[in-house]
Amino acid sequence: MPDAPPPPPSRLPLGWIAAALRRERTRSGLTLSELAKRAGIAKSTLSQLEAASGNPSMETIWALAVALGVPFGALVEPPASTVRVIRADEGPTVHSEQSSFTAALLSAGPPGARRDIYRVRLEPGTVRDSKPHIPGTVEHIVVGAGRVKAGPPGEQTELGPGDYMAYPGDVPHSYEALVPGTAFVLIMQHV
């Protein structure tokens, strides 16, 4: 009898996203229609997200973050606590619609220190193509397990356990797992 597959990672609580979207949209002075247009999504989709319904993909949340000019973490960071522990298979997790890329936000940058930290899991067979993030973004990767090919087109580099890489995140870039069980820490620094 084969082993049962592991349970899927936890999903983002929609209330966090809804509150963050309303807060950031209000802060930016945008209407629902204006933000939806800038992000390239339907107004009804944005309205559902602000009402804490729907099932937003990573791509939708990224598009909204870029349109708002905020780091991705600003839209998915849980309410603040003085002590925070995130176990290996926990944390607010988003999944790509385009690949096996799964990212769990470990820490969003506090005010004045614009950086987010993610634990990423990626399986071979698909490539996670990422659109440019907000201007000035730099990505840092530290591989924990497996092998990944990452970076901007023409500068992609193969990395293994313990390897570190930094590259501009405000240009197109991608991640591709080369072996099963690939995992790395991704730090997004927003200058």
Secondary structure, 3 states (H helix, E strand, C coil): CCCCCCCCCCECCHHHHHHHHHHHHHHHCCCHHHHHHHHCCCHHHHHHHHCCCCCCCHHHHHHHHHHHCCCCHHHHCCCCCCCCCCCCCCCCEEECCCCCCEEEEEECCCCCCCEEEEEEEECCCCEEEECCCCCCEEEEEEEEECCEEEECCCCCEEECCCCEEEEECCCCEEEEECCCCEEEEEEEEEC
